[in-house]
């Protein structure tokens, strides 16, 4: 993507099912779980580079021994930083106590971070201060082992204010209004309630206070706690948690907006945001990894038992298609094929735009995530070329010479690596004129491969704000002097804000929204902008279930092509000599390419939860009133 976005976070949970001595004997180290967690987090670093955190729990420790360890970082390379801290502490203990090296019991007792239940998180901060205090996992401490709660997640809630107010009604005094805090305190409230009830039950059964602890651990119903906690949540989430005594869980939202996968064998249970992370780190097949069902939770009990329980009634499945197009790791077998299919499906529009002139067209892509879609586009281009060759041969049948046949067969699809991203270049000056000049040089181009008679077709995975295209890429491409530049987006037009994880909170930042406003101005229908404002404003106090997305009315008078043409005008500098055309994927073809991930609200305005409709109307009100605040 040419426009940088902050987006999904990544989670990883590992539960070792054997004693630590087993891993020492089989794999040579009792730190097997820590090592696997490092790899799991590294294999998901694409999901978060603002911060990283790790927490572990030791099972069955004696009173007075530390059983929870946590480390977090917001350094420039946070994963490496936290594991450098972990390794430093381990090595320090081994230097002071060489006798620990072959004594697993001593390691578990005296060295932090080693444990049987581990949780990792990589963070992309969608908004707010990027301080270490904002980095997951979050910890809610208590002297009762069962009431210690550790939470990490990939989520955004649309009704954080409502959740915050509900906590106050419960008599609590939350320290922050952030959705992570409200979620953790809500789970914590019902965890406390569950522990209290079990304690009373243990007393009635004649157990003393020490005997009550194992009774509580065995009988605590995580499923019940999650049902009470999540019943009024609205958002997209994959929420992971650990309790101090050793229970763990991962809960997925009922629309399946955010992803979660798991794998289980007799040694380990592992849950992650990305399937390839599990495949690679544990060397298991695609078929062995299961998806956490929407509205369900993976529940891991201290005794090692595993279950998947329905917590919330599943909604219509609307898993995020944007993750498939851009954010997720492209090494996933399904995602790789989906991205290729996105390229194949958009190719007919490209061929129409270049009048099927493959001989005078150079195809390329904007690095790095559009590369797979580029391969799919090439597959379709090759099919077109084969068709052209067959037609040429049939036309000249009877008069075809060996030389002419060779000439026809030598025609190839012209592909070049045109755009090159200078990843080391940073726009460190914030003053506008200086910054614009620096942005213009984030990309470089390959000279000498495009002729003045050529079309240059370049595919990007999506176009959100259009800023980098306008300020950098198109200017660079124009230096090659092509006849026409055709920019292809493997995603449809992004018209609406996201409120479930991707940092697209403001309508006016979306170039499709700007194009719709410009079209209304041109056609003398700009009054509709104020009409929509009043409709949206009138709904701000309406119950979420009754809210209608009135922002759709802004786009209703225009065809997709009209909006695309206007976006092309907006992103084209007056100094660009080439004719610039813009092609977007259709929503129907997006659904064909990603049939299991039909969440398309940023393209269609069809939000999967009621809170999304409230957010889009509020975002429009903020736009109209010039309010810089976020809508959620």
BELPE-V937124 format. One record per residue. RES is the residue in one small letter. PHI is phi in whole degrees, -180 to 180 (999 if undefined). Layout:
res = (RES & RES)
phi = (PHI & PHI)
This chain:
res = (x & x & x & x & x & x & x & x & x & x & x & x & x & x & x & x & x & x & x & x & x & x & x & x & x & x & x & x & x & x & x & x & x & x & x & x & x & x & x & x & x & x & x & x & x & x & x & x & x & x & x & x & x & x & x & x & x & x & x & x & x & x & x & x & x & x & x & x & x & x & x & x & x & x & x & x & x & x & x & x & x & x & x & x & x & x & x & x & x & x & x & x & x & x & x & x & x & x & x & x & x & x & x & x & x & x & x & x & x & x & x & x & x & x & x & x & x & x & x & x & x & x & x & x & x & x & x & x & x & x & x & x & x & x & x & x & x & x & x & x & x & x & x & x & x & x & x & x & x & x & x & x & x & x & x & x & x & x & x & x & x & x & x & x & x & x & x & x & x & x & x & x & x & x & x & x & x & x & x & x & x & x & x & x & x & x & x & x & x & x & x & x & x & x & x & x & x & x & x & x & x & x & x & x & x & x & x & x & x & x & x & x & x & x & x & x & x & x & x & x & x & x & x & x & x & x & x & x & x & x & x & x & x & x & x & x & x & x & x & x & x & x & x & x & x & x & x & x & x & x & x & x & x & x & x & x & x & x & x & x & x & x & x & x & x & x & x & x & x & x & x & x & x & x & x & x & x & x & x & x & x & x & x & x & x & x & x & x & x & x & x & x & x & x & x & x & x & x & x & x & x & x & x & x & x & x & x & x & x & x & x & x & x & x & x & x & x & x & x & x & x & x & x & x & x & x & x & x & x & x & x & x & x & x & x & x & x & x & x & x & x & x & x & x & x & x & x & x & x & x & x & x & x & x & x & x & x & x & x & x & x & x & x & x & x & x & x & x & x & x & x & x & x & x & x & x & x & x & x & x & x & x & x & x & x & x & x & x & x & x & x & x & x & x & x & x & x & x & x & x & x & x & x & x & x & x & x & x & x & x & x & x & x & x & x & x & x & x & x & x & x & x & x & x & x & x & x & x & x & x & x & x & x & x & x & x & x & x & x & x & x & x & x & x & x & x & x & x & x & x & x & x & x & x & x & x & x & x & x & x & x & x & x & x & x & x & x & x & x & x & x & x & x & x & x & x & x & x & x & x & x & x & x & x & x & x & x & x & x & x & x & x & x & x & x & x & x & x & x & x & x & x & x & x & x & x & x & x & x & x & x & x & x & x & x & x & x & x & x & x & x & x & x & x & x & x & x & x & x & x & x & x & x & x & x & x & x & x & x & x & x & x & x & x & x & x & x & x & x & x & x & x & x & x & x & x & x & x & x & x & x & x & x & x & x & x & x & x & x & x & x & x & x & x & x & x & x & x & x & x & x & x & x & x & x & x & x & x & x & x & x & x & x & x & x & x & x & x & x & x & x & x & x & x & x & x & x & x & x & x & x & x & x & x & x & x & x & x & x & x & x & x & x & x & x & x & x & x & x & x & x & x)
phi = (999 & -74 & -95 & -71 & -127 & -100 & -157 & -60 & -96 & -131 & -122 & -148 & -131 & -127 & -121 & -80 & -100 & -114 & -61 & -59 & -61 & -61 & -73 & -62 & -71 & -83 & -113 & 87 & -155 & -80 & -93 & -52 & -64 & -63 & -62 & -66 & -65 & -58 & -65 & -61 & -73 & -63 & -73 & -120 & -66 & -61 & -92 & -178 & -130 & -87 & -175 & -150 & -146 & -142 & -142 & -139 & -130 & -93 & -92 & 57 & -92 & -78 & -54 & 94 & -97 & -71 & -123 & -118 & -126 & -147 & -144 & -136 & -150 & -123 & -69 & -66 & -126 & -66 & -65 & -62 & -66 & -69 & -79 & -67 & -64 & -62 & -64 & -62 & -68 & -63 & -65 & -61 & -66 & -68 & -67 & -76 & -135 & -58 & -68 & -72 & -58 & -113 & -120 & -63 & -60 & -68 & -62 & -63 & -72 & -114 & -109 & -70 & 79 & -70 & 179 & -98 & -125 & -132 & -134 & -126 & -149 & -117 & -119 & -114 & -79 & -74 & -164 & 93 & -79 & -90 & -96 & -65 & -67 & -89 & -85 & -79 & -75 & -91 & -127 & -112 & -95 & -161 & -72 & -80 & -53 & -69 & -92 & -72 & -127 & -119 & -128 & -145 & -159 & -114 & -164 & -140 & -101 & -88 & -121 & -61 & -61 & -62 & -63 & -61 & -65 & -64 & -64 & -64 & -63 & -79 & 91 & -92 & -134 & -60 & -81 & -145 & -99 & -61 & -64 & -64 & -66 & -65 & -65 & -63 & -68 & -67 & -63 & -61 & -61 & -77 & -65 & -57 & -62 & -64 & -66 & -60 & -63 & -68 & -64 & -62 & -64 & -67 & -65 & -63 & -82 & 86 & -83 & -81 & -63 & -70 & -72 & -67 & -60 & -64 & -63 & -64 & -58 & -74 & -105 & -66 & -97 & -60 & -55 & -66 & -62 & -68 & -61 & -68 & -71 & -96 & -63 & -118 & -74 & -135 & 164 & -111 & -157 & -129 & -108 & -115 & -147 & -134 & -104 & -56 & -83 & 125 & -74 & -144 & -156 & -136 & -114 & -111 & -65 & -69 & -92 & 67 & -64 & -97 & -87 & -160 & -130 & -144 & -140 & -141 & -140 & -82 & -106 & -154 & -120 & -136 & -128 & -153 & -75 & -123 & -65 & -61 & -61 & -67 & -56 & -71 & -70 & -107 & 52 & -122 & -83 & -54 & -69 & -80 & -100 & -107 & -94 & -68 & -69 & -55 & 76 & -110 & -130 & -82 & -119 & -113 & -89 & -56 & -78 & 93 & -72 & -129 & -153 & -118 & -117 & -77 & -102 & -128 & -65 & -60 & -93 & -57 & -67 & -134 & -60 & -64 & -74 & -65 & -62 & -69 & -70 & -133 & -78 & -70 & -68 & -72 & -80 & -65 & -58 & -69 & -65 & -60 & -68 & -65 & -66 & -63 & -64 & -58 & -68 & -62 & -70 & -86 & -64 & -56 & -65 & -65 & -60 & -64 & -67 & -98 & 55 & 59 & -86 & -74 & -69 & -111 & -136 & -107 & -107 & -154 & -146 & -95 & -68 & -117 & -77 & -84 & -61 & -67 & -61 & -60 & -63 & -65 & -62 & -66 & -56 & -68 & -65 & -66 & -61 & -63 & -64 & -60 & -63 & -64 & -64 & -61 & -65 & -65 & -66 & -66 & -62 & -100 & -58 & 95 & -115 & -79 & -93 & -61 & -65 & -68 & -61 & -65 & -63 & -63 & -68 & -77 & -66 & -125 & -70 & -91 & -123 & -143 & -87 & -89 & -91 & -127 & -91 & -88 & -67 & -86 & -78 & -121 & -85 & -83 & -97 & -92 & -64 & -54 & -65 & -68 & -63 & -60 & -66 & -70 & -58 & -63 & -113 & -65 & -109 & -123 & -128 & -93 & -89 & 89 & -114 & -119 & -96 & -60 & -93 & -92 & -86 & -115 & -104 & -132 & -102 & -119 & -74 & -167 & -128 & -103 & -99 & 78 & -64 & -70 & -60 & -70 & -86 & -132 & -65 & -63 & -63 & -64 & -64 & -66 & -65 & -82 & 60 & -75 & -69 & -146 & -110 & -112 & -94 & -114 & -106 & -73 & -108 & -68 & -64 & -89 & -110 & -131 & -72 & -105 & -131 & -116 & 155 & -85 & -84 & -130 & -89 & -112 & -60 & -65 & -81 & -87 & -68 & -67 & -66 & -61 & -66 & -64 & -61 & -64 & -65 & -64 & -63 & -62 & -98 & 71 & -115 & -67 & -57 & -62 & -63 & -72 & -60 & -64 & -57 & -66 & -64 & -67 & -61 & -67 & -99 & -62 & -104 & -79 & -59 & -53 & -66 & -102 & -76 & -116 & -79 & -82 & -68 & -57 & -61 & -64 & -92 & -54 & -73 & -114 & -78 & -59 & -66 & -62 & -67 & -60 & -64 & -70 & -61 & -59 & -65 & -63 & -87 & -94 & -69 & -64 & -87 & -79 & -85 & -71 & -75 & -106 & -122 & -127 & -124 & -112 & -62 & -84 & -64 & -60 & -72 & -59 & -67 & -65 & -75 & -122 & -67 & -95 & -126 & -99 & -68 & -133 & -61 & -71 & -96 & -110 & 81 & -90 & -75 & -78 & -127 & -61 & -63 & -64 & -66 & -64 & -64 & -67 & -66 & -67 & -63 & -68 & -59 & -62 & -59 & -65 & -88 & 69 & -87 & -78 & -69 & -75 & -89 & -152)
